[in-house]
């Protein structure tokens, strides 16, 4: 029955969010509405809702995104000078995943993982 999940994350500034996801992570815009943004990369779709009063230091938004080419994706982000989370460099975890993490401009944590 269930077919997809599209997380909704808070954003303070639609332009800043859009530029980060498009220029740094390679997403494309698939919807831009008043106070709402929809972005997609491959089979992943993330929605954003406007929350101008958001304090990034108090934002705990998180998404775990699975990939099948984590090394290539990681290298592509480094080539675009995308900042990798200081505690989230590419690493093999004890739970059988190879992972790394990135924080977006609103402090939403994006963790990318591949089963090893």
N, C-alpha and C positions, 0 to 999 in steps of 0.2 A: 504493500500500500504506500508507504512513505518512499519518496523518490529523491529528494534533495533537502539540503538545509542551507539557508542563506543568513548568516549572522548579521545582526544589526549593531553597529558600534556608534558611539557618540563622536561628533566632530564639532569644533568651534568655528572653523572657517572652511567653507566648501572649496574655495579655490586652493587653499594650502593643502587640504586633504587630497584633492584631485591631482594636483601637481606631484605630490609625493608618491602616490600609488601608481600614477602613469609613468613618471620620469624615473623613479628609483626602483619600482618593483615590476614594471612592465604590464600593468593592468590597462584596460581600455574602458572608457565611459559607455555605459549602456542605458543610463537614465539620469536626468538632471531635472529635479522638480523643486518647487519652493521648499527649502528646508530639508531636502532629501536627495541623496546621491546614490547611484548604483554603479558598481564597477565590477569588471570581470577579467579573469586571466584563465585561459584554458577552460577547465570545468568548474572553476571556483568563482563564486559570485558573493561579493560583500556589499551590504547596504549600510549607509550612514545616515544618521538623523542629526539635525542641527541642535546643538546644546551650547549656546554661546556662553553660558555661565559656568561651564565645566572647568574645574580646577584639575589640570593634568596630574598634579601630585596626588589627587584623590581618586583618579580613574583606575579601575582594575579590570577594564575590558580586555578580554583575551580570546584568541582564536588559535586552534591547532589545525594546521593545514598539511595534509599528506601530499607527498610528491614521489615520483619514481625516478627522478634525476637530480637528487639533492646536491651532488658535487658540482654539476654544471650550473644549477641555479645559483648556488652560493658564489661561484666564480663570476657569474654575470652580475651579481649585486656588487661584488668587490670592484669590478671593472667600472661600474657606474658610481663608485665611491659612496655606496649606501652604507650608512653606519650600522654595524652589527652590535647588538646588545653586548655590553662589556662582560656580562656573565653568561652570554649565550653564543659563544663562538661554536663553529661546527665541531661536533664531538659525538662519539659513540656512547650511548647511555646504557646502564645496566639492564634496562627494560627492553633491550633489543631494538632500539631506534637510533638512527643517526640524525641529529637535530642541530638547529641553530635558531636564534631569535632576533627579531628586529622590533624596535619601538617606533610607532608612527608619531606624527607631530602632536597628537593628543594623548600620548602615553598608552595607547592600545598595544598590547603585546601580541605580536604575531610569531608563533613558533612553527617552523617548518620541519617536518620529520619524514623519514623513510625507514621502513622496516628493513633490517639487515639479516 
